[in-house]
Amino acid sequence: MKDTKKEKNAFDEELADDSFSLKGKTDKVVPIKLTGNSRFKFRCHKDVRCFTACCSNINIVLPPYDLLRLRKRLGMTTEDFINTHCTIEILAKTLLPVITLKMRDDEKKSCPFLTPEGCTVYEDRPNICRYYPVGMATLRKKDAEGGKDEFYFMTKEDHCKGFEEDKAWTIGEWRKDQEADLYDDINRGWMEILIKKKTFGDREFPEIKNQMFFMASTNTDYLREFVFGSSFLETYDIPQERIEKVRTDDTELLKLGYEWLRSVMFAEQTLKFKDGVLAARKEQADAVMRKVYGNKEKGQIGEID
């Protein structure tokens, strides 16, 4: 007989810090890994008895595309939106800064965009709200195809009556209906950075790398200015067609930003350097070394005269 308690504890530990799902204190995570073809019954609408009950006492992390959609919906700059509606937290086990939505200071700790009639930003709501009651986890595993194990799981809150509805879905159909695929596609590069960083354990990055991660994944205005106002395009060999897309398309800009972050944070070859750049950098580094250590041979550096 399976030890279901032990299985659930292992499942919860496996999910920790690798998934983003809408979860409150009364959630019950069903310890079963689901696929896109897994079926379930659920429907949420204004006439269901628990309508909007899941929109309080929750922790909502805002990945880059979620943040972009919300602040554009409200006509706010990134800085104003974060100052008004968000808090900055250090994500456990990655030690990287992320944005979380600030709940109202009321008894229920309810979402700031919630009204008795429903969500005022529904068309641009965060992806974890779209997924609910489904959650998705992406884990890096040595024995998984492509080095990753991506699966879904179900959360059930005691008060939720949506499971009593007759509407049947596969998880794939639910994702399509909720337009979650678009969010997943644009945020995937950001999620992969978090997963990659977790493999480093509790080793902290230099503060400059944390700042680069935060600015490149939250502020598209800053990122675009960096790409077009610095030596970025003189350093990296970016096809002209892609440059023009990045100039006007925030989603393409975010994806380029993820590739740049993987390059500077993990030294991955996600972006190709232009010819001569690496040689010039080596010569610059050598010049610095000569200035510091004089004409000593490489093997002599560190010796005491």
KAZIKA-V406799 format. One record per backbone hydrogen bond with DSSP energy under -1.0 kcal/mol. NH is the residue of the N-H (numbers start at 1). CO is the residue of the C=O. E is the energy in kcal/mol with one decimal. If there is no record, write none. Layout:
((NH:CO:E) (NH:CO:E))
This chain:
((4:2:-1.4) (7:3:-2.5) (8:4:-2.6) (9:5:-2.3) (10:6:-2.2) (11:7:-2.1) (12:8:-3.0) (13:9:-2.1) (14:10:-2.0) (15:11:-1.8) (16:12:-1.3) (18:15:-2.3) (23:21:-1.0) (27:24:-1.2) (28:156:-1.2) (30:154:-2.7) (32:30:-2.7) (34:152:-3.4) (38:35:-1.5) (40:169:-2.2) (42:167:-2.2) (48:45:-1.6) (51:48:-1.8) (53:50:-2.9) (55:52:-1.6) (57:109:-2.0) (62:99:-3.2) (67:63:-2.4) (68:64:-2.4) (69:65:-2.5) (70:66:-2.1) (71:67:-2.4) (72:68:-1.9) (73:69:-2.0) (74:70:-1.8) (76:71:-3.0) (81:77:-2.6) (82:78:-2.6) (83:79:-2.3) (84:80:-2.0) (85:81:-3.1) (86:82:-1.7) (87:100:-2.3) (89:98:-2.7) (91:96:-2.8) (94:91:-1.7) (95:91:-2.5) (98:89:-3.1) (100:87:-2.6) (101:60:-2.6) (102:85:-3.7) (104:110:-3.3) (106:104:-1.3) (111:55:-2.3) (114:111:-1.6) (115:118:-2.1) (118:115:-1.8) (120:113:-2.6) (124:121:-1.8) (125:122:-1.4) (130:126:-1.3) (131:127:-2.4) (132:128:-1.5) (134:131:-2.6) (135:153:-2.8) (137:151:-2.7) (138:18:-1.4) (139:149:-2.6) (141:147:-1.3) (147:144:-2.6) (148:145:-1.2) (149:139:-3.3) (151:137:-2.3) (152:34:-2.3) (153:135:-2.2) (155:133:-2.5) (156:28:-1.9) (160:157:-1.1) (164:161:-1.6) (165:162:-1.2) (169:40:-2.7) (171:38:-1.8) (172:36:-2.8) (174:170:-2.3) (175:171:-2.6) (176:172:-2.0) (177:173:-2.5) (178:174:-2.2) (179:176:-1.0) (180:175:-2.5) (184:180:-2.7) (185:181:-2.6) (186:182:-2.1) (187:183:-2.4) (188:184:-1.3) (191:187:-2.2) (192:188:-2.4) (193:189:-1.2) (194:190:-1.7) (195:191:-2.4) (196:192:-2.5) (197:193:-2.6) (198:194:-1.8) (199:195:-1.0) (200:197:-1.7) (201:198:-1.9) (203:200:-1.0) (209:206:-1.3) (210:206:-1.4) (211:207:-2.4) (212:208:-2.1) (213:209:-2.5) (214:210:-2.4) (215:211:-2.6) (216:212:-2.4) (217:213:-1.5) (219:215:-2.2) (223:219:-2.3) (224:220:-2.7) (225:221:-2.0) (226:222:-2.2) (227:223:-2.4) (228:224:-2.5) (229:225:-2.1) (235:231:-1.2) (236:232:-2.6) (237:272:-3.7) (238:236:-1.4) (243:239:-2.1) (244:240:-2.1) (245:241:-1.4) (246:242:-2.7) (247:243:-1.6) (249:245:-2.7) (253:249:-1.9) (254:250:-2.3) (255:251:-1.9) (256:252:-2.0) (257:253:-2.3) (258:254:-2.2) (259:255:-1.7) (260:256:-2.3) (261:257:-2.5) (262:258:-2.2) (263:259:-1.5) (264:260:-2.5) (265:261:-2.8) (266:262:-1.4) (267:263:-1.0) (268:262:-1.7) (270:268:-1.6) (274:235:-2.5) (277:274:-1.9) (280:276:-2.2) (281:277:-2.3) (282:278:-2.3) (283:279:-2.3) (284:280:-2.2) (285:281:-2.5) (286:282:-2.7) (287:283:-2.2) (288:284:-1.9) (289:285:-2.3) (290:286:-2.5) (291:287:-2.0) (292:288:-2.1) (293:289:-3.3) (294:290:-1.7) (296:293:-1.0) (300:297:-1.6) (303:300:-2.5))
